[in-house]
């Protein structure tokens, strides 16, 4: 299902889209090396926020949709 199909389906039920947000360019939980990953958290956060301000944002892997009735 595409983003537009989701928005249309919810709006057909009487709600309107208020906000779309995306987060997490870098996965929060790696498959291995969690200790090192946690120690690099401050750097990961800076890199993640920076990437969200570039065209690479289309690869963010969490999306939030806020609707209001």
N, CA, C and O atoms as a GROMACS GRO file, in nm:
protein
  276
    1UNK      N    1   0.085  -0.118   0.000
    1UNK     CA    2   0.000   0.000   0.000
    1UNK      C    3   0.090   0.124   0.000
    1UNK      O    4   0.185   0.131   0.078
    2UNK      N    5   0.061   0.219  -0.084
    2UNK     CA    6   0.141   0.341  -0.093
    2UNK      C    7   0.098   0.442   0.014
    2UNK      O    8  -0.008   0.429   0.074
    3UNK      N    9   0.183   0.540   0.036
    3UNK     CA   10   0.151   0.646   0.132
    3UNK      C   11   0.021   0.715   0.093
    3UNK      O   12  -0.064   0.741   0.178
    4UNK      N   13   0.005   0.744  -0.034
    4UNK     CA   14  -0.117   0.812  -0.080
    4UNK      C   15  -0.241   0.727  -0.055
    4UNK      O   16  -0.346   0.780  -0.020
    5UNK      N   17  -0.230   0.597  -0.074
    5UNK     CA   18  -0.345   0.508  -0.049
    5UNK      C   19  -0.382   0.507   0.099
    5UNK      O   20  -0.500   0.503   0.134
    6UNK      N   21  -0.283   0.511   0.186
    6UNK     CA   22  -0.310   0.516   0.330
    6UNK      C   23  -0.379   0.647   0.365
    6UNK      O   24  -0.480   0.647   0.436
    7UNK      N   25  -0.326   0.758   0.317
    7UNK     CA   26  -0.384   0.889   0.345
    7UNK      C   27  -0.528   0.895   0.293
    7UNK      O   28  -0.617   0.940   0.365
    8UNK      N   29  -0.550   0.851   0.172
    8UNK     CA   30  -0.685   0.851   0.114
    8UNK      C   31  -0.781   0.766   0.196
    8UNK      O   32  -0.894   0.808   0.221
    9UNK      N   33  -0.738   0.649   0.239
    9UNK     CA   34  -0.825   0.559   0.316
    9UNK      C   35  -0.865   0.621   0.448
    9UNK      O   36  -0.981   0.610   0.489
   10UNK      N   37  -0.772   0.685   0.516
   10UNK     CA   38  -0.805   0.747   0.645
   10UNK      C   39  -0.893   0.870   0.624
   10UNK      O   40  -0.987   0.893   0.700
   11UNK      N   41  -0.863   0.949   0.521
   11UNK     CA   42  -0.943   1.069   0.496
   11UNK      C   43  -1.085   1.034   0.454
   11UNK      O   44  -1.178   1.109   0.484
   12UNK      N   45  -1.104   0.923   0.387
   12UNK     CA   46  -1.238   0.879   0.350
   12UNK      C   47  -1.323   0.849   0.473
   12UNK      O   48  -1.446   0.850   0.466
   13UNK      N   49  -1.258   0.823   0.585
   13UNK     CA   50  -1.328   0.792   0.709
   13UNK      C   51  -1.345   0.914   0.798
   13UNK      O   52  -1.380   0.902   0.916
   14UNK      N   53  -1.319   1.033   0.743
   14UNK     CA   54  -1.350   1.157   0.814
   14UNK      C   55  -1.235   1.224   0.887
   14UNK      O   56  -1.259   1.317   0.964
   15UNK      N   57  -1.115   1.182   0.866
   15UNK     CA   58  -1.000   1.248   0.930
   15UNK      C   59  -0.919   1.321   0.824
   15UNK      O   60  -0.927   1.291   0.705
   16UNK      N   61  -0.841   1.418   0.870
   16UNK     CA   62  -0.755   1.489   0.775
   16UNK      C   63  -0.610   1.476   0.820
   16UNK      O   64  -0.582   1.470   0.940
   17UNK      N   65  -0.521   1.472   0.724
   17UNK     CA   66  -0.379   1.461   0.752
   17UNK      C   67  -0.328   1.594   0.806
   17UNK      O   68  -0.347   1.698   0.744
   18UNK      N   69  -0.263   1.589   0.921
   18UNK     CA   70  -0.210   1.709   0.985
   18UNK      C   71  -0.059   1.718   0.967
   18UNK      O   72  -0.005   1.827   0.947
   19UNK      N   73   0.009   1.605   0.975
   19UNK     CA   74   0.155   1.608   0.971
   19UNK      C   75   0.212   1.474   0.924
   19UNK      O   76   0.158   1.368   0.956
   20UNK      N   77   0.320   1.482   0.850
   20UNK     CA   78   0.397   1.363   0.812
   20UNK      C   79   0.539   1.386   0.862
   20UNK      O   80   0.597   1.492   0.842
   21UNK      N   81   0.594   1.286   0.928
   21UNK     CA   82   0.731   1.297   0.977
   21UNK      C   83   0.807   1.169   0.948
   21UNK      O   84   0.749   1.061   0.940
   22UNK      N   85   0.937   1.182   0.932
   22UNK     CA   86   1.022   1.065   0.912
   22UNK      C   87   1.140   1.074   1.008
   22UNK      O   88   1.185   1.183   1.044
   23UNK      N   89   1.189   0.958   1.049
   23UNK     CA   90   1.305   0.951   1.138
   23UNK      C   91   1.388   0.831   1.101
   23UNK      O   92   1.350   0.748   1.018
   24UNK      N   93   1.502   0.824   1.163
   24UNK     CA   94   1.587   0.706   1.158
   24UNK      C   95   1.640   0.670   1.020
   24UNK      O   96   1.589   0.582   0.951
   25UNK      N   97   1.744   0.741   0.984
   25UNK     CA   98   1.817   0.705   0.862
   25UNK      C   99   1.910   0.587   0.893
   25UNK      O  100   1.934   0.501   0.807
   26UNK      N  101   1.960   0.584   1.015
   26UNK     CA  102   2.051   0.479   1.059
   26UNK      C  103   1.972   0.386   1.151
   26UNK      O  104   1.910   0.434   1.245
   27UNK      N  105   1.972   0.257   1.127
   27UNK     CA  106   1.895   0.164   1.211
   27UNK      C  107   1.932   0.177   1.359
   27UNK      O  108   2.048   0.196   1.394
   28UNK      N  109   1.833   0.165   1.445
   28UNK     CA  110   1.853   0.178   1.589
   28UNK      C  111   1.919   0.055   1.650
   28UNK      O  112   1.988   0.066   1.751
   29UNK      N  113   1.898  -0.062   1.592
   29UNK     CA  114   1.951  -0.185   1.647
   29UNK      C  115   2.024  -0.264   1.539
   29UNK      O  116   1.960  -0.321   1.450
   30UNK      N  117   2.157  -0.269   1.546
   30UNK     CA  118   2.232  -0.343   1.446
   30UNK      C  119   2.223  -0.493   1.472
   30UNK      O  120   2.190  -0.535   1.583
   31UNK      N  121   2.250  -0.574   1.372
   31UNK     CA  122   2.246  -0.719   1.391
   31UNK      C  123   2.355  -0.770   1.484
   31UNK      O  124   2.340  -0.876   1.545
   32UNK      N  125   2.466  -0.696   1.496
   32UNK     CA  126   2.574  -0.737   1.586
   32UNK      C  127   2.651  -0.613   1.630
   32UNK      O  128   2.632  -0.505   1.573
   33UNK      N  129   2.738  -0.628   1.730
   33UNK     CA  130   2.820  -0.516   1.773
   33UNK      C  131   2.743  -0.411   1.851
   33UNK      O  132   2.772  -0.292   1.839
   34UNK      N  133   2.645  -0.452   1.932
   34UNK     CA  134   2.560  -0.356   2.003
   34UNK      C  135   2.638  -0.268   2.099
   34UNK      O  136   2.606  -0.150   2.114
   35UNK      N  137   2.741  -0.322   2.165
   35UNK     CA  138   2.820  -0.242   2.259
   35UNK      C  139   2.883  -0.122   2.192
   35UNK      O  140   2.870  -0.009   2.239
   36UNK      N  141   2.951  -0.146   2.082
   36UNK     CA  142   3.014  -0.037   2.007
   36UNK      C  143   2.908   0.058   1.954
   36UNK      O  144   2.926   0.180   1.957
   37UNK      N  145   2.801   0.003   1.906
   37UNK     CA  146   2.692   0.084   1.850
   37UNK      C  147   2.638   0.182   1.954
   37UNK      O  148   2.611   0.298   1.922
   38UNK      N  149   2.622   0.135   2.078
   38UNK     CA  150   2.573   0.221   2.186
   38UNK      C  151   2.674   0.331   2.218
   38UNK      O  152   2.636   0.445   2.242
   39UNK      N  153   2.801   0.298   2.218
   39UNK     CA  154   2.904   0.398   2.248
   39UNK      C  155   2.910   0.506   2.140
   39UNK      O  156   2.948   0.620   2.167
   40UNK      N  157   2.872   0.470   2.019
   40UNK     CA  158   2.873   0.567   1.908
   40UNK      C  159   2.740   0.643   1.896
   40UNK      O  160   2.722   0.718   1.800
   41UNK      N  161   2.650   0.626   1.991
   41UNK     CA  162   2.516   0.686   1.982
   41UNK      C  163   2.519   0.837   1.959
   41UNK      O  164   2.444   0.885   1.873
   42UNK      N  165   2.601   0.914   2.030
   42UNK     CA  166   2.601   1.060   2.004
   42UNK      C  167   2.638   1.094   1.859
   42UNK      O  168   2.577   1.181   1.797
   43UNK      N  169   2.739   1.026   1.807
   43UNK     CA  170   2.780   1.050   1.668
   43UNK      C  171   2.672   1.004   1.570
   43UNK      O  172   2.644   1.074   1.473
   44UNK      N  173   2.612   0.888   1.596
   44UNK     CA  174   2.503   0.838   1.511
   44UNK      C  175   2.389   0.938   1.506
   44UNK      O  176   2.331   0.962   1.400
   45UNK      N  177   2.358   0.997   1.620
   45UNK     CA  178   2.249   1.095   1.626
   45UNK      C  179   2.276   1.216   1.539
   45UNK      O  180   2.188   1.263   1.467
   46UNK      N  181   2.398   1.267   1.544
   46UNK     CA  182   2.436   1.383   1.461
   46UNK      C  183   2.428   1.346   1.313
   46UNK      O  184   2.375   1.423   1.232
   47UNK      N  185   2.480   1.230   1.278
   47UNK     CA  186   2.477   1.186   1.138
   47UNK      C  187   2.333   1.167   1.092
   47UNK      O  188   2.297   1.207   0.981
   48UNK      N  189   2.250   1.105   1.176
   48UNK     CA  190   2.111   1.080   1.142
   48UNK      C  191   2.037   1.212   1.115
   48UNK      O  192   1.968   1.225   1.014
   49UNK      N  193   2.051   1.308   1.206
   49UNK     CA  194   1.983   1.438   1.188
   49UNK      C  195   2.032   1.509   1.062
   49UNK      O  196   1.955   1.572   0.991
   50UNK      N  197   2.161   1.497   1.035
   50UNK     CA  198   2.218   1.559   0.914
   50UNK      C  199   2.160   1.497   0.788
   50UNK      O  200   2.124   1.568   0.694
   51UNK      N  201   2.152   1.365   0.786
   51UNK     CA  202   2.099   1.295   0.668
   51UNK      C  203   1.952   1.328   0.644
   51UNK      O  204   1.906   1.329   0.529
   52UNK      N  205   1.877   1.355   0.751
   52UNK     CA  206   1.735   1.388   0.736
   52UNK      C  207   1.714   1.523   0.669
   52UNK      O  208   1.602   1.556   0.630
   53UNK      N  209   1.820   1.602   0.655
   53UNK     CA  210   1.810   1.731   0.588
   53UNK      C  211   1.862   1.725   0.445
   53UNK      O  212   1.888   1.828   0.383
   54UNK      N  213   1.877   1.605   0.391
   54UNK     CA  214   1.928   1.587   0.255
   54UNK      C  215   1.825   1.510   0.172
   54UNK      O  216   1.727   1.460   0.227
   55UNK      N  217   1.844   1.500   0.042
   55UNK     CA  218   1.754   1.418  -0.040
   55UNK      C  219   1.751   1.271   0.001
   55UNK      O  220   1.659   1.198  -0.037
   56UNK      N  221   1.851   1.228   0.078
   56UNK     CA  222   1.853   1.089   0.126
   56UNK      C  223   1.737   1.059   0.221
   56UNK      O  224   1.715   0.944   0.257
   57UNK      N  225   1.663   1.160   0.261
   57UNK     CA  226   1.551   1.143   0.354
   57UNK      C  227   1.450   1.039   0.302
   57UNK      O  228   1.380   0.976   0.381
   58UNK      N  229   1.445   1.021   0.173
   58UNK     CA  230   1.350   0.924   0.118
   58UNK      C  231   1.382   0.782   0.161
   58UNK      O  232   1.301   0.692   0.142
   59UNK      N  233   1.501   0.760   0.218
   59UNK     CA  234   1.539   0.627   0.265
   59UNK      C  235   1.520   0.609   0.415
   59UNK      O  236   1.556   0.505   0.470
   60UNK      N  237   1.464   0.708   0.482
   60UNK     CA  238   1.436   0.695   0.626
   60UNK      C  239   1.342   0.577   0.646
   60UNK      O  240   1.254   0.552   0.564
   61UNK      N  241   1.360   0.506   0.757
   61UNK     CA  242   1.282   0.383   0.770
   61UNK      C  243   1.172   0.387   0.875
   61UNK      O  244   1.111   0.284   0.902
   62UNK      N  245   1.145   0.501   0.935
   62UNK     CA  246   1.028   0.516   1.021
   62UNK      C  247   0.950   0.639   0.974
   62UNK      O  248   1.008   0.745   0.949
   63UNK      N  249   0.821   0.624   0.964
   63UNK     CA  250   0.736   0.734   0.922
   63UNK      C  251   0.622   0.747   1.022
   63UNK      O  252   0.567   0.647   1.069
   64UNK      N  253   0.586   0.870   1.053
   64UNK     CA  254   0.469   0.892   1.137
   64UNK      C  255   0.370   0.979   1.061
   64UNK      O  256   0.408   1.076   0.995
   65UNK      N  257   0.245   0.943   1.072
   65UNK     CA  258   0.137   1.020   1.012
   65UNK      C  259   0.045   1.062   1.124
   65UNK      O  260   0.003   0.980   1.205
   66UNK      N  261   0.013   1.191   1.129
   66UNK     CA  262  -0.078   1.241   1.231
   66UNK      C  263  -0.204   1.288   1.162
   66UNK      O  264  -0.202   1.373   1.073
   67UNK      N  265  -0.316   1.229   1.204
   67UNK     CA  266  -0.446   1.265   1.150
   67UNK      C  267  -0.531   1.327   1.259
   67UNK      O  268  -0.512   1.299   1.377
   68UNK      N  269  -0.624   1.411   1.219
   68UNK     CA  270  -0.717   1.471   1.315
   68UNK      C  271  -0.858   1.453   1.265
   68UNK      O  272  -0.886   1.469   1.147
   69UNK      N  273  -0.944   1.420   1.354
   69UNK     CA  274  -1.085   1.401   1.322
   69UNK      C  275  -1.162   1.528   1.339
   69UNK      O  276  -1.283   1.531   1.316
   0.00000   0.00000   0.00000
